Structures are given as structure tokens and as C-alpha cells.
């Protein structure tokens, strides 16, 4: 499971030129499910994201987690994180999980993050979305559940 995590002051998702969802201070998370992902990948990623200390304390040090700051979470499916760019100029998405299997994993992941007490918002799996955000920092982190 691959994720790109961005610390944001606010974030909104638009579908068909209408606002679909919005968050204030928190994290924008793009998630990708790969063919070999399991329940352990979901567990690891959800726990890591909500506990990762990437928010500043009063001294300006990264000592606070999403839970600590009572931040919100926008979670967007992003199969292009599975891109293999080794050959040629057109990325291959061979490693991306097929939607029939990825959709239930995405929905389960949303529930898992929410179960940590985090207010979540999301896009729609597979939809053409426009994401507007105000990046805070900027702080952007790549997380791959296979690199633990």
C-alpha cells in the first residue's frame, strides 16, 4: 500500500464542479492499493498515519500527531501511485490492485482511520476529482507499507 501524505491547512474535493467534501487543518492522504496488499498493510498504514508526529509543538518541533492536534483527514484513492516508470515514457500500472478488490480495501481503510477517532472526508473511488489544498509547510511524506 502506497500513500502520499500532505499536511494541510484546508483541503476540498470537487466532483463535476461541485464541492464534494472539505476539511480544515489536518492531512490530505492519497492512497494506492497494490496487487499484493493485505490486511497487515491496511493496519500498518492506518496506525502509522494517525500517529506520525509531523505537526509542530510550541517549540516548532515535529512532536505532535494528527490525533494530538485533533486534525481532520481527507483520503483520496490514487492508483497512479503504483506507476512503474522504469521502461519507456508511459507509466505502467501493472502493480495496481484491480478496482473490484481495491474498492472494499479503500472503504475499510476509511473506516479504520475513523476508528482512531479522526474525522474523515473522502473522494469517490475512480471519479474524476479536482483537489484544492493549502499545503502547510509544505510537508509531504511518502509511505510504502512494504518498507517497514
N, C-alpha and C positions, 0 to 999 in steps of 0.2 A: 504494500500500500504506500503510495507516494502522496505527499502533501506539500503545499507551499503555504506558509503561514505569514500573514502580514498584520502587523499591529496598526490599528486604525482609530481615528477619532470619530469617524462615521463611515457608513457604507450603505449603499442602496442597490437593489437589483431591479432592473426594468425588463419587462417582457411585453412585446407588442406595444412599445412606447408608453406603457403604464407601469407605475411603481408596483412591484410585486411584494417586496419586503425591504426592511430597513433596520439597521442597528446603530447605536451610538458607540461609545468607547468600548473597544474590545478587539476581537480578532476576525479577520477575513481568512477563511481556510478553503483553498482549492484542494479537492481530494480526487485521487485516481485509484481505482481498484484494478489490480493486475491478475492475470490468469491463475497464479499460484497463491493468492491471498487466502488466509484462513481466519478463523475466529481470533486466533492469537494476534494477528496483525491488527484487527479492529481494537482489541483490548489494549494493546501496547500504544497504538496511536491516540486513542481517546484519552487514556490516562496521561500520556506524555504531554499532550496539548493543553489540557486543563491545569496541569501542574508545572509547566515550563515557566521558569522565572525570567520573563522578558519585559516586565513593567518596572519602571523606576520607583525606588523608595524615596524618602525625604532627602537622602544624601545623593540622589542621582544614580544609584547603583541598581543594576538589574537584580532585584531581590524579591519581586512580587509576581505572583502568578495571576492568571485570568480569574481564578477563584478568589484570590486575595483582594483584587480591585473590583470584584463584582461586575466584571465586564460581560459583554454580550458576544455572541458568536454567529457569524454568517458563514454557512457551509455550502459550497458550490461544487457540483460534480465537474470534473475536468479531465476527460480521458486523454487529452493531449500530453499530460504529464508522463504517459507511458511511451512517448516518442523515442524511437531508436533512430539516431541521425548518423550512424557510422558509415553507411553507404549512400552515395548519390546526394541529391539535393532535396529529395522528397522524403519526409519522415515516414517511418513505418510504425504502425500501431499494433503490431502483432502481439505484443505483451499485454495489451489492454483486455480486461475481462469483458466478455460479451454482455450487452445490456440486460438480457434475461436473468443473469446471475448477479450483475453489478447493482441493479436497482434495489433488490432486497438488502444487499450489504450497505448501500447508501442509506436506506431508511433505518436500518439497525444502527448505523453509526450516528445518525442524528439523535436517535433515542438514547444511545449510550452517553453522548456528551450532555444531553439534557438531564440524564440521571445523576450527573455530578452536580446538579443544581445550577447549571448555566442556562441562561435564556438564549435560545437559538432561533435563528431565522435561516431560510434556505432559498435556493432557486428551485427550478423544476428540472429533474434529470433529463438531459438530452435537449432541452429547449435552447433556442437562440436567445441569449441573455446579454444585456448591457449592464456592466458593473461599474458604478461610480463610487470612488472612495477618496477619503482624505487620509493618506498614509501618515502614521505618527512615527517620526524618527528620521528617515524611514528605517523600519526594522522588518526584514524579510528573511525567513528561515525555511530551508528545505529539509524535509523529514522523510526518510525512507525506512519503513518498518523492517526491512531486511538487513539494515545496518545497525543492529542493536547489540 
